Amino acid sequence: MATGTGNAALIAASRGARATGLDFVPDLLAQASGRATAGGLDVKWVEGDAQSLPFAKASFDRVVSVFGAMFAPRHGQTASELVRVTRPGGCIAAAAWTPEGLNGELFGVIGTHMPQPPPEIEAPVLWGDEGHVRSLFEGPGLEVTCERRTVPVEAESVEAWVEFCERFLGPMVVAKTVLEPQGRWDQARAEVVDLYQHRNEASDGTLHAPAEYLLTTCRLAA
């Protein structure tokens, strides 16, 4: 779910799963399809909204979101859809950046420069808060576990990483699109660079910074 360019779906297919990847951005699905073809993998690609999945109830044994579900604005509706399309005895796994981690701080920095979102839009990093995400999957027959993990952000330099994010990281792309015409992007970008420099553990000019995320697993009773 929210497959992007297909990373998780392609790994699943390479391990023998009958995989389906869903996203609402056609260009990302086209890239995912090209990667599948190049790798000789059979994946079904579907355009659709995470808050209204175009699948019947109990369609999948496993439902996975790798830093994707967190960006759907209505968290309760999204979680309900994940549960709906999972079969009894199946499992949901969702990874999301924590508010306290590197990428949570990044979203905070960007958010200070962006227009205030409507009140019904929930912050993506709440999916990285254990209390919040447990509340999303409350209900009989649901067993939820949460585990904090880290993944390293690595690049040849801080500047190279920020340039990459400006092109490919959704929140950064959106922020630049909104702020640059107003002449406000340079300041926001400078604060992003400062954040990565502060979190950087490398001393040789490269970037190596741990980014914390929450892995939530929800198992459905058989």
QUICORLIN-V774080 format. One record per residue. N is the residue number from 0. RES is the residue in one small letter. SS is DSSP state (H for helix, E for strand, L for the rest). PSI is psi as a letter, one per 30 degrees, with the letter a starting at -180 (* if undefined). BURIAL is 1 if it has 24 or more other ideal C-beta (glycine too) atoms within 12 Angstrom, else 0. Layout:
{{N,RES,SS,PSI,BURIAL} {N,RES,SS,PSI,BURIAL}}
This chain:
{{0,m,L,k,1} {1,a,L,h,1} {2,t,L,f,1} {3,g,L,b,1} {4,t,L,g,1} {5,g,L,g,1} {6,n,H,e,1} {7,a,H,e,1} {8,a,H,e,1} {9,l,H,e,1} {10,i,H,e,0} {11,a,H,e,1} {12,a,H,e,1} {13,s,H,f,0} {14,r,L,g,0} {15,g,L,g,0} {16,a,L,l,0} {17,r,L,j,0} {18,a,E,k,1} {19,t,E,k,1} {20,g,E,k,1} {21,l,E,k,1} {22,d,E,l,1} {23,f,L,g,1} {24,v,L,j,1} {25,p,H,e,0} {26,d,H,e,0} {27,l,H,e,1} {28,l,H,e,1} {29,a,H,e,0} {30,q,H,e,0} {31,a,H,e,1} {32,s,H,e,1} {33,g,H,e,0} {34,r,H,e,1} {35,a,H,e,1} {36,t,H,e,0} {37,a,H,e,0} {38,g,L,g,0} {39,g,L,h,0} {40,l,L,k,1} {41,d,L,j,0} {42,v,E,k,1} {43,k,E,k,1} {44,w,E,k,1} {45,v,E,k,1} {46,e,E,k,0} {47,g,L,l,1} {48,d,E,k,1} {49,a,L,f,1} {50,q,L,f,1} {51,s,E,i,0} {52,l,L,k,1} {53,p,L,h,0} {54,f,L,l,0} {55,a,L,l,0} {56,k,L,k,0} {57,a,L,h,0} {58,s,L,f,1} {59,f,E,k,1} {60,d,E,e,0} {61,r,E,k,1} {62,v,E,k,1} {63,v,E,k,1} {64,s,E,k,1} {65,v,E,j,1} {66,f,L,h,1} {67,g,L,e,1} {68,a,H,e,1} {69,m,H,f,1} {70,f,H,f,1} {71,a,L,k,1} {72,p,L,f,0} {73,r,L,j,1} {74,h,H,e,1} {75,g,H,e,1} {76,q,H,e,0} {77,t,H,e,1} {78,a,H,e,1} {79,s,H,e,1} {80,e,H,e,1} {81,l,H,e,1} {82,v,H,e,1} {83,r,H,e,1} {84,v,L,g,1} {85,t,E,k,1} {86,r,E,l,0} {87,p,E,k,0} {88,g,E,f,0} {89,g,E,a,1} {90,c,E,k,1} {91,i,E,k,1} {92,a,E,k,1} {93,a,E,k,1} {94,a,E,k,1} {95,a,E,k,1} {96,w,E,k,1} {97,t,L,l,1} {98,p,L,e,1} {99,e,L,f,0} {100,g,L,l,1} {101,l,H,e,1} {102,n,H,f,1} {103,g,H,e,1} {104,e,H,e,1} {105,l,H,e,1} {106,f,H,e,1} {107,g,H,e,1} {108,v,H,e,1} {109,i,H,e,1} {110,g,H,f,1} {111,t,L,f,0} {112,h,L,f,1} {113,m,L,l,1} {114,p,L,k,0} {115,q,L,k,0} {116,p,L,l,0} {117,p,L,l,0} {118,p,L,f,0} {119,e,L,f,0} {120,i,L,j,0} {121,e,L,k,1} {122,a,L,k,1} {123,p,H,e,1} {124,v,H,f,1} {125,l,H,f,1} {126,w,H,f,1} {127,g,H,g,1} {128,d,L,k,1} {129,e,H,e,1} {130,g,H,e,0} {131,h,H,e,1} {132,v,H,e,1} {133,r,H,e,1} {134,s,H,f,0} {135,l,H,f,1} {136,f,L,g,1} {137,e,L,k,0} {138,g,L,l,0} {139,p,L,k,0} {140,g,L,g,0} {141,l,E,k,1} {142,e,E,j,0} {143,v,E,k,1} {144,t,E,k,0} {145,c,E,k,1} {146,e,E,k,0} {147,r,E,k,1} {148,r,E,l,0} {149,t,E,l,0} {150,v,E,k,0} {151,p,E,k,0} {152,v,E,j,1} {153,e,E,k,0} {154,a,E,l,0} {155,e,L,f,0} {156,s,L,l,0} {157,v,H,e,1} {158,e,H,e,0} {159,a,H,e,0} {160,w,H,e,1} {161,v,H,e,1} {162,e,H,e,0} {163,f,H,e,0} {164,c,H,e,1} {165,e,H,f,1} {166,r,H,e,0} {167,f,H,f,0} {168,l,L,j,1} {169,g,H,e,1} {170,p,H,e,1} {171,m,H,e,1} {172,v,H,e,0} {173,v,H,e,1} {174,a,H,e,1} {175,k,H,e,1} {176,t,H,e,0} {177,v,H,e,0} {178,l,H,e,1} {179,e,H,e,0} {180,p,L,f,0} {181,q,L,f,0} {182,g,L,g,0} {183,r,L,f,0} {184,w,H,e,1} {185,d,H,e,0} {186,q,H,e,0} {187,a,H,e,1} {188,r,H,e,1} {189,a,H,e,0} {190,e,H,e,1} {191,v,H,e,1} {192,v,H,e,1} {193,d,H,e,0} {194,l,H,e,1} {195,y,H,e,1} {196,q,H,e,0} {197,h,H,e,0} {198,r,H,f,1} {199,n,L,k,1} {200,e,L,f,0} {201,a,L,l,0} {202,s,L,g,0} {203,d,L,g,0} {204,g,L,f,0} {205,t,L,a,0} {206,l,E,k,1} {207,h,E,j,1} {208,a,E,k,1} {209,p,E,k,1} {210,a,E,j,1} {211,e,E,k,1} {212,y,E,l,1} {213,l,E,k,1} {214,l,E,j,1} {215,t,E,k,1} {216,t,E,k,1} {217,c,E,j,1} {218,r,E,k,1} {219,l,E,k,1} {220,a,L,k,0} {221,a,L,*,0}}
